[in-house]
């Protein structure tokens, strides 16, 4: 397995699902896990939304992110990065650069 194959980029939908956190804690996912800064920004935007449903999802994701950040295999990127665009496109672009 190459280093790139051992790295996982986390999308917004993954962190909204609390079950994913338990999956990682139990060791079912090996390798380094990276949460890109643009995913964190998306959660912050959601947590500040006027819609209570969206705000609730954003806050849940930020809570899950905080718990995930305590794990040694998780890297939460520096917020100073200037990636802009749709999260799905940015994930695909980043994955291509890493492969």
NORZIGI-V663428 format. One record per pair of residues at least 4 apart in sequence whose ideal C-beta (glycine too) atoms are under 6 Angstrom apart, sorted by the first residue. I is the first residue (numbers start at 1). GAP is how many residues later the second one is. Records with the same first field share a line. If there is no record, write none. Layout:
# NORZIGI-V663428
I = GAP / GAP
This chain:
# NORZIGI-V663428
1 = 4 / 5
4 = 94 / 95
6 = 25
7 = 24 / 25
8 = 25
9 = 25 / 82 / 85 / 86
10 = 4 / 25
11 = 80
12 = 27 / 30 / 75
14 = 6
15 = 46 / 49 / 50
16 = 41 / 45
18 = 46
21 = 43 / 46 / 47
23 = 5
24 = 5
32 = 41
33 = 40 / 41
34 = 41
35 = 4 / 41
36 = 41
37 = 40 / 42 / 44
38 = 45 / 49 / 52
42 = 45
43 = 15 / 18 / 19
46 = 8 / 11 / 12
47 = 8 / 11 / 12 / 15
49 = 5 / 6
68 = 6
69 = 5 / 7
83 = 7
85 = 4 / 5
